[in-house]
Amino acid sequence: MKSMSREVVIVGGGLGGLSAGIHLRLAGFEVTILESNAKVGGRANQIEVDGFTFDTGPSLLNYPWVFEDLFKAAGRVFTDYVEPIPVDPSVKFQWRDGTSFSLSSNLQSLMAECERIEPGCRPNLLAFLHDASIKYRMSFEKLVNRNEDNPLKWFSSLTLDEISRLSVWRSLNGELGRFFKKRYIREAFGSYGMYLGGSPYDLPGLFSILSYGELAYGLWLPKGGIYGLVRGIERLALELGVAIRTSAPVSRILVESGCVKGVELRSGEIISSGLVVSNVDVPTTETELISPAPSKVRLPGMTPGVITFYWGIRGMVDGLGHHTIFLPEDFRLGFDELLNKKIIPRDLPFYTAVPSATDPDLAPPGDTAMFVLVPTPLLSELPNLHSPEMVTLAKQRVLDRLHDDGIDLDPNRIAVERVYTPEDWRQQFGLFDGSAFGAAHTLFQVGPFRSRNYSSSVEGLYYVGASTTPGTGMPMVVLGGKLTAERIQARA
Ligand SMILES: Cc1cc2nc3c(=O)[nH]c(=O)nc-3n(C[C@H](O)[C@H](O)[C@H](O)COP(=O)(O)OP(=O)(O)OC[C@H]3O[C@@H](n4cnc5c(N)ncnc54)[C@H](O)[C@@H]3O)c2cc1C
């Protein structure tokens, strides 16, 4: 067994980097996090302007147990650091024909809503929830929450019956079709595919656990916005003695004779360390940071890009709850245009979040803080994504759709506007090819098939975050931080 440096440098202070830092610190390591931006949080960042507070990325917190466990690992209580506010009804789906469907963690409300859309579907909803609860538990207990590189060993933790129950070989749409006849419920639960980088017609049926997880554990907004969560986790890290340096961009991860030697900051400063964890998107780390560059890099398929709008609106916006997903008339075509034809879908699927509806302190009294997310192809697929014309086109399609759906938002009421294009996301946070959610979650990019949380060519170099295991989303990268820390300890 080799003796191991007890010092570790983490490049990037996103949620994965912070979680890895906390777990490594708890295991006795001296941890330094180097973050290029002025604030930690990564994609879960914050913009404050003229009394409006916007979260840049995530707008809802799910699987609160993951965050509770993070604080519990440190002997602390989550709610002493973060004040989660329940958002219920959590998400409303809206179609062009006027149909709407709202999700709630209250079973009676959910059943009534499903019954309204698909009369007689109550037993099927209960069967769906029961089935997905088993899949969810199996996935987290046996698959997601552990380091395993060997596909056979990964699956061998499950019985044959359990494997078939996971519906890995059936599409998500096919899986939902087993329970729901009406397209509305199938499209609502299948729409999550967009953030996983696949259409529900291609993604594995296992992902029915996503909608289940949200229904079972609820959706939440921390007081102060999602950034309230980041602040709480940052505070925990600092209390434990993790050193966090912001405005400290790393230009190179230094490698000699196949071993990591430390990092070089853009300022020229060199920090030596035999252990480096990169929280920067894995393909960005491998193509831009490792020095000398590896001779061969396997680039994963990525999730789409996004154009995000942050609007400070005078007055209230009637008809929009906390989170509304606008779906196109032809659902399959929307996915096809985005993922195969590589264009911004003409009948745009997009979502809005109005966090000030849940926490009024996020906007001046009587005003509205609003976030809009428009999915786009990647930078390499649609190169003029950063152009003002493209931004104007996306904005106009959003405003037209809001108008068509009877939501009164006179653009003259938008007093504050900030926009991030995929190029902004790339530049500001190092997101590879402008991909918003990291490596896609198609069948051969999950579990042991996904980029591992350690480099196979550079000893001492580890990864954490959306593009490595277990995957994307705030709870996943926080779990990933624990897995990376365990990996480092296991290889000591
Ligand atoms: C628009 C949007 C909406 C989303 N909505 C949700 C949601 O509602 N719920 C949910 O759970 N998830 C959501 N997600 C996904 C979630 O935000 C991410 O999966 C998660 O935050 C990624 O964390 P990460 O650990 O990979 O780090 P990242 O957030 O990618 O952070 C990496 C950090 O590294 C820093 N960095 C990059 N290069 C360097 C360098 N050279 N030197 C030093 N530091 C560097 C970056 O500045 C950044 O702080 C959303 C994402 C986006 C973009």
The ligand as a MOL file (V3000), in Angstrom:
LIG
                    3D

  0  0  0     0  0            999 V3000
M  V30 BEGIN CTAB
M  V30 COUNTS 53 58 0 0 0
M  V30 BEGIN ATOM
M  V30 1 C -29.7210 26.2750 -16.3590 0
M  V30 2 C -29.5800 25.0730 -15.4620 0
M  V30 3 C -30.6590 24.6280 -14.7240 0
M  V30 4 C -30.5240 23.5460 -13.8540 0
M  V30 5 N -31.5860 23.1490 -13.0950 0
M  V30 6 C -31.4070 22.2080 -12.1390 0
M  V30 7 C -32.4340 21.9340 -11.1680 0
M  V30 8 O -33.5200 22.5760 -11.1670 0
M  V30 9 N -32.2040 20.9950 -10.2090 0
M  V30 10 C -30.9990 20.3160 -10.1530 0
M  V30 11 O -30.8280 19.4820 -9.2550 0
M  V30 12 N -30.0110 20.5630 -11.0430 0
M  V30 13 C -30.1720 21.4930 -12.0260 0
M  V30 14 N -29.1630 21.7840 -12.8920 0
M  V30 15 C -27.9360 20.9570 -12.8790 0
M  V30 16 C -26.9990 21.3410 -11.7490 0
M  V30 17 O -26.8560 22.7350 -11.6880 0
M  V30 18 C -25.6340 20.7440 -12.0120 0
M  V30 19 O -25.7210 19.3430 -12.3060 0
M  V30 20 C -24.6880 20.8950 -10.8270 0
M  V30 21 O -24.8270 22.1510 -10.2040 0
M  V30 22 C -23.2770 20.7260 -11.3550 0
M  V30 23 O -22.3640 20.7640 -10.3110 0
M  V30 24 P -20.8390 20.4050 -10.5660 0
M  V30 25 O -20.2850 19.8770 -9.2890 0
M  V30 26 O -20.6800 19.5560 -11.7770 0
M  V30 27 O -20.0960 21.7620 -10.7400 0
M  V30 28 P -20.2450 23.0380 -11.6910 0
M  V30 29 O -21.4710 23.7560 -11.3140 0
M  V30 30 O -19.9890 22.7180 -13.1120 0
M  V30 31 O -19.0070 23.8330 -11.0980 0
M  V30 32 C -17.6980 23.6800 -11.5660 0
M  V30 33 C -16.9110 24.8310 -10.9850 0
M  V30 34 O -15.6010 24.8240 -11.5210 0
M  V30 35 C -15.2200 26.1730 -11.7510 0
M  V30 36 N -14.1470 26.1850 -12.7370 0
M  V30 37 C -14.2390 25.9160 -14.0690 0
M  V30 38 N -13.0160 26.0250 -14.6410 0
M  V30 39 C -12.1630 26.3550 -13.6440 0
M  V30 40 C -10.7650 26.6010 -13.6110 0
M  V30 41 N -10.0250 26.5170 -14.7150 0
M  V30 42 N -10.1950 26.9390 -12.4300 0
M  V30 43 C -10.9320 27.0140 -11.2860 0
M  V30 44 N -12.2630 26.7860 -11.2610 0
M  V30 45 C -12.8620 26.4620 -12.4300 0
M  V30 46 C -16.4840 26.8140 -12.2510 0
M  V30 47 O -16.4400 28.2170 -12.1340 0
M  V30 48 C -17.5130 26.1920 -11.3300 0
M  V30 49 O -17.6860 26.9350 -10.1410 0
M  V30 50 C -29.2670 22.8650 -13.7610 0
M  V30 51 C -28.1790 23.3160 -14.5130 0
M  V30 52 C -28.3260 24.4190 -15.3490 0
M  V30 53 C -27.1240 24.9020 -16.1290 0
M  V30 END ATOM
M  V30 BEGIN BOND
M  V30 1 1 1 2
M  V30 2 1 2 3
M  V30 3 2 2 52
M  V30 4 2 3 4
M  V30 5 1 4 5
M  V30 6 1 4 50
M  V30 7 2 5 6
M  V30 8 1 6 7
M  V30 9 1 6 13
M  V30 10 2 7 8
M  V30 11 1 7 9
M  V30 12 1 9 10
M  V30 13 2 10 11
M  V30 14 1 10 12
M  V30 15 2 12 13
M  V30 16 1 13 14
M  V30 17 1 14 15
M  V30 18 1 14 50
M  V30 19 1 15 16
M  V30 20 1 16 17
M  V30 21 1 16 18
M  V30 22 1 18 19
M  V30 23 1 18 20
M  V30 24 1 20 21
M  V30 25 1 20 22
M  V30 26 1 22 23
M  V30 27 1 23 24
M  V30 28 2 24 25
M  V30 29 1 24 26
M  V30 30 1 24 27
M  V30 31 1 27 28
M  V30 32 2 28 29
M  V30 33 1 28 30
M  V30 34 1 28 31
M  V30 35 1 31 32
M  V30 36 1 32 33
M  V30 37 1 33 34
M  V30 38 1 33 48
M  V30 39 1 34 35
M  V30 40 1 35 36
M  V30 41 1 35 46
M  V30 42 1 36 37
M  V30 43 1 36 45
M  V30 44 2 37 38
M  V30 45 1 38 39
M  V30 46 1 39 40
M  V30 47 2 39 45
M  V30 48 1 40 41
M  V30 49 2 40 42
M  V30 50 1 42 43
M  V30 51 2 43 44
M  V30 52 1 44 45
M  V30 53 1 46 47
M  V30 54 1 46 48
M  V30 55 1 48 49
M  V30 56 2 50 51
M  V30 57 1 51 52
M  V30 58 1 52 53
M  V30 END BOND
M  V30 END CTAB
M  END
